[in-house]
Amino acid sequence: MAKVGIVMGSDSDLKVMGKAADMLEKLGIDYEMTIISAHREPDVFFDYAKSAEAKGFKVIIAGAGMAAHLPGMCAAIFPMPVIGIPMSGKNLEGTDALYSIVQMPPGIPVATVAIDGGMNAAILAARMLAMSDPELLERLKAHSKEMKETVQGKAEKLDKIGHAEYIREM
């Protein structure tokens, strides 16, 4: 049973939302991903949000650009955490979506990550789930250790070959 719902308003969001899916897979978290336009098919959207709890979702990750209503409307209907990912766009480079997602009315919170922050949305969802899943918490700790070791390896390489050679190899 999927623990995380990933929903986006358009297939143009798939590159960013795919990063969320990839991270959930890496951490061993089941998810379901779909495309639903809150504006173009509101009946489908309402069915999705109303049925999410019964499907076993514990968190929804919702990506949206421009007016960015999808995360907020999920939060208005779904009683558990919603994480919004503002998508970059042509006109305002995602700031319009960012403001729309973070400026929710009192009582309808949406946790919000950076513009195009798919990976961080998945990690935040995993941290929420890890509060009641010790095995997932250990996988998160292992991921953090892996990131640390990657940075340390890069620092060692820089010390060994110098900045000019390092840049040439990038």
N, C-alpha and C positions, 0 to 999 in steps of 0.2 A: 504494500500500500504506500503510495507516494506521501511523503511528509511535507514536501514543499511544492507549491504551485508556482510555476513561472508563466507569466502572462505578459504579452506585449501587444501593442495596437497595430503593428505593421511588420511585415517581413523585413523591412529595412532596419528594424531593431535587432535582427537575429545575430548579427556579428557581436554585439555587446551582450545580449542575453545568452548567447552561446558560451561566453566566458563564465557566466554564472553556472550554467549547466555543467561545463567542464570541471569547475571547482567542486560542485556538489558530487559529481562522479568520483573525483579524486578522493574525497572524504567519505565515500561510501554511503551517500544519502540519496534515497529514492526521491524522484521528482516527476512531475508531469508538466510538459511545456505546451503552450498553445498560443494562437493569435486570435485576439478578439478586439474589435473596435468598439469602445464604449459609446462612441458617437454614431457610428454607422449601423450597429446592430445591438441596440441597448437591451433588447429582450434576451439575446444570447448572453450578453454580459451579466445581466441580473441572475440568470439561471446558474452561470458559472460561480459567481460570488456567493449565492445562497447555498449552493451544493458543496462548496469547498470544505466546510467542516465535516460534513457527512462522508466525504471522500477520504478523510483522514489527514488533510492538510493541517499542519501546525503553524506554518508561515507561508505567506504569499510574497513573492518577489514580482513587482509590477514595473515594467519599463514604459515610459511614455515621453513623447516630445511635445513641443509647442504648449498647448493649453494644459496638457498632462493631467487629465481627469482620471485616468485609469487607476493609479495608485490610491487616490483619495476616495474614489467610489468603492474600491475594494475595501478600504478601511471603514467606510460607512456601513458596509454590510457584513463583512467577515469579522468575527469577534476576537480573533487572535492577531498576532503581529503582521503588519504589512511593511515591506521594505520597498521604497520607491527608488527607481533609477532614472534620473533625468537624462534624456537623450540629446546629444548635440544636434543642432539643426542648421539650416542654411542662413536664416535671418539673424538670430540672436545667439547663435552658437551654444544653445542649451540653457542659457541663463533664464529664459522665459519658463522652461520646464522646471528648472531648479526652484525658482520662486513659487511656482504653482504648487509644487509638491511639499515644500517646507512650510508654506503659509496656510496650514490647515486650520479650520475653526476649532475652538475649544471642544474637547471630547472626542475628536476624530484624529488621533495621532498617526503619522506615517514616518517611520524611521527613513532617513534619506541618506544616500551615499553620494559620492562625487558624480559629476556629469560623466556618463559612459562608464560608471564604476561597477560593471557586472561581477568581477571577481570579488570585490569587497562586499557586495550584497550577499553573495553566497557564503562568504566567511562569517558575516554577521548573522545570517540565518543559522549557520552551523553552531555558532556560539550560543544562540538562543536555545537550540535543540540540545546542546551539550549540558545544559543545566540539569537535565534529567536523564542523561545518557553518558555514563562514565567511559564507555569505550570510544564514543565520538570525541569526548574531551581528550583522550589520549592521542587520537589521530590528529586533532588540532594542535596539540603540543608537538607532535612529530613534524607537522607541517611548519610550525614556527622554527623548530630546530633546523629543518632543511633550508629555510630562507636565510637563517643566520649563517649557516655553513657556506651557502652560496656567496654571500657578501664577503665572508672571510677569505674564501678562495680567490675572489676578485682582488681583494686587497693584497694578498700574497703575490698574485701574478703581477700586479702593478709594482710592488716593491722589487720583484725579481727582474722585470724587463724594462721598467721605466714607462713614463707616460707616452712618449712619442711612439714607441713600438706597440704599446697597448692600443692606442688609437688606430694605428694602421691595421691591427688585427680585428678591430670591431666591424 
